Amino acid sequence: RVPKAQNPPLAGSSKMATTLLLLVQTALVFSARPRLIRRAHTLRILRPGPNAKGRASQPDQPEHLASECTCCDARRRMVMQGLVQASLAAGLSPKAHAELLGPKAFASCMATRMGSYENSVHKEKERHFENFYRAVGRGTVETSRPLRILEVGIGPGPNMPFHAKASEGRVELTGVDVNENMQPFATANAEASDVPFRFVAGSAQSLPFDDGAFDGVVVTHVLCSVPNPQEALQEISRVIRPGGAFMFWEHVGAWDQPMLRVQQDFFNPMQQFFFEGCNLNRDSMQQVQKCQGFDRVEGRR
């Protein structure tokens, strides 16, 4: 008799072990303090110009403010990652995978699951946007026209209220995002804040605009995600007119807590897979310092 074909015993065991490992990982994340996405935002207002010296200068004593992100979204986000990974190991269908992990789902997640984070940093962001618009206004000769501002990685438009208030209504905002599903959320937020706005689908590494087209550029939580930060920064400096300004706001790798950095490194592959290539441990300030498109640092974080 021909024996019945049997599944290799290790295949089922391997899947079960992977699922259990991911569930344990999720439980550990849930029980830990939500510190992996650290509220260590770096703001620099940089001025591009014809005499760029190849490296952004720093203040003599740069300010390094950092605090743990205690908002519930950090924990909720990491728990969701672990649960989705466990479902993948358990054999969820490809269609279900697309619904959980596709660009449309990501846009919806960013639009509806970041509220408590935005509330926790509202005052800090407001202050930085005011500084940014003052810097842009000082370098603008034509005071009668609106300021042409580009936000790269506009996402669902959480910064619309800051643009509206800091510009005092004197802004024409263009938002670029590689994910076209962000457009309805960003447009709705722009209308709610009464900000003149247009959405352009495009990549930070290949901006579809002429040289010097904007008075200033803003990025928030973007340099952590782009595949090549240097290409993105060169493109940003290209589209800012001489005398304009650039502001960025990023979460970064922990530089002063070794154990926290180990956790960030450990969870980084999972973060990249589920959140559009976002890196928990990238040093965005170092990337900006390497960029050859900026003259000097005018402000500090």
N, C-alpha and C positions, 0 to 999 in steps of 0.2 A: 504494500500500500504506500501511496505517496503521502507523506505527512503534511498536515495543514500548515500553510505559511503563517508564521507568527511574527508580530512586530518585535524588533529588537528591544529587549527589556530596558536597555540604557536610554532609549529615546524618551519613553514615558517618564523615567526617573529623572532625566535631565530637565525636562519641562517642569516637572513638579518642583525640583530643587530650585530652579530659576524663579518660579512663581513665589515660593516661600521666601527666598532671599529678598525679592523685591518688596514683598509684604512686610518683612522684618525691617527693611530699610525705610519704608513708609512709616512704620510705627515709631522708629527712632526719630525721624524728622518731626512727627507730630508731638512727641514728648519733649523735644529740644526747644530751646528758645529760638525764635525766628530771626537768627542773626546772619544767615548766609548772604542775603542781599542787604548789604550794609548801607546805611544812609550816610555815605561818605561822598558827597557830591562835590565835584570840582568845577569851579567856575573861573574862567579866564576870559577877559575881554581883550581881544587881540586885534591889532590894526595891520591889515595887509598894505603893502606899498611898493613902490619901484625899487626901494633900497633894502629889500629884505636881506638879512645877513645869513640866512640859512638855518637859524635856530631861534626859537622864541626865548627871549630873556625872561628872568624871574625877578620878583621883588627880592631884596636882600634877605628878608626873613619871611618866606612864604608861609601862609597860614595853613595849617593842616587840621581842620575841624572834622571830627568823625563821631558818629553815634550809632548805636545799634538800631536797626529798624524794628520797632516793637509793634508795627501795625499787623493786624491779623491777616492781611493779604499775603504776606511773605509765607506764613505757615500754610495758608490755604493753597497757595500756588505749589509749594513743594509737596504737599500731600497729594494734590491732584496728579503731579508728575509720577509719583510712586504708584498710585492706583492705575494710571494709564499704562505704565510699564508692566505692571502685573497682568493687566488684561491682555497686553500684547503676547506675553509669555504663555498665557492660557489659551491662545488661539482665537482671538476675536477676528471677525470677518474683515476683509480689506475695505468694504464699504463703511463699516463702523469705524475703522481706523481713520479713513478720510474725514469722516464727520468729526472725530475727536481731534485730529491733528492738522486739518487743512487750513489754508489761509483765511477762509471765512470764519471758521471756529476761533482762530487766533484773534481776528479783528473783534469779534464779539466778546471774547474774554478780556481783551485790553480795554474795551469800552465799558464793561459792566463790572469788572472785578478789581479795579484799581482805586476805587473811591476812598477807602480809608487811608491808603498811602498818600494820595493827593492831598487829603485833608491834613495829614501829619506834616507835610512840607510846604503848606500853602504860604505861610509868612516868609519863609526863606526864599521861595521862588519869586514871590512878589517883589521882594527887595532886590533880587538879582536882575529881574526884568526891568525894574526902574533904572538901575545902573546901566544896563545895556542900552536902553532907549536914550538915556542922557548922552552916552558916548556916541551913538549914531547921530543924534541931533547936533552935537557939537561939530561934527565933521561934514554936515550937510550945508552947502552953499544956498541952494534953492529952498528957502524956508516956507514958501507958499505951497509947495506940492506935498502930497502924502509921502511918507517914508516907505520905500520898497523893501520889504523884508521877506526873506525866504526861511522857512522852517523845513529842514531836511529830516525825514522820518517823522512826519506830522502825526502819524498814528490816528487815533480817534479824535484828536484835537483837544486834549486836556488843558493846553496852554492858552486857549482863546481868551479867557477872562484876563490873563496877564497882559496879553497883547493889547486888549481893549483899554485897560486902565493905564498901563505904562505909557502908551503912545498918545493918550488923551484924544483918541479918535483919529489921529493923524497917521494912518497906516494902510497900506495895501499889502495884504499877506498872500504869499504863494506857498502852498504846502506840497512837498514831494514825498511820496511813499511808494515802495516797491510793491506793497500789497494794496491792490485796487479796492478791496473790500473795506478799507478804512474810509473811503470817500463819503458814504452817507453819514457816518458818525461825525467826521470832521466838519462836513457842511452844516449839519444840524447844530453843532456846538458854535460854529462861526455865526450862524444866524441868531442864536440865542444871545451871543455877546455883541451883536451888531458890528462884526468885523468884516470888511470887504475881503472876500476870499475866493481863491481858485485852487482847485486840486489838480496836480499833474502826476501821472504815474511815471515813475522813473527810479533809477538807482543812484545812491549817493556817490558811487564810483564813476558815474557817467551822467552828470547833470545836463539836462537838455536846455541850457540857457547860454546866452552870449557872455563874453568876458565883461566883468564889471557891471552886470545887470542889476545888482542889488546894493542897497545901502548897508545892509547887515544880514547876517545869517545866524540862526539859532538851531542847535541840536540838543535834544534831551533824551538820554538813554538810547543813543544811536551808535556811538563809537564802540560800544560794547558788542555790537551785533554785526557790523559790516565785515565782510571777509578780509578786506584789505584797508585798514584805517588810513594808511599813508595816501593811497589813491583817493579816498574820500576827502581827506583834508586838503590835498592839492586841488581837487575840484572845487571845494568850498572857497579856498583862497582865490581861485580863478574868477569866480562869479561875483566876488565882492569888489566894489569900486575902491580905488585908492583912497585911504582915509576912512573907510568904513569899519565895521566892527563885527567880531565873531564871538558868540557866547556858547559854551557847552556846559552841560550838567549831566554827570554820569555817576553810576555806582561803580566802585573800583575794587580791586583786590586789596585785602587787608595787608597793610605794610607794618603794623605795629603789634599784631597779635598772631603769633605763629600757629597756634592751634586753630584759630578761625580760618587762617589761610589754608591749612590742611583740609578743613571741611569744604571750603570753596573749591579747591582743586579736585576733591573727591566727587562732588556733585556737579562739576562743570560739564562733563559729557552729557549728562541727563538734561541739564539746563539748555545746552546748545541744541539738542535734538528736538525738544518740545517747544522751545521759545525762539524760533527763527534765528538760530545761531548765536543767541545772547551768551556772553561770557561773564561768569561771576568774578573772575580773577584777572581781568585785563587791566593794565595800567594805562589808562587813557591819557593822563597827563604827560607821561613819557612819550606817547605817540605824537602829541601836539608839539612837544619840544623838538622832536625830530623833523617836523615839517619845515620845509624851506620857503613857505609862502607867507610868513608873517614877520613883521618888523619887530614888534615889541609887545610886552604885556602892559596893559594900562591899569587893569584892576586885579584884584585877588579874590580867592574863593570866599 
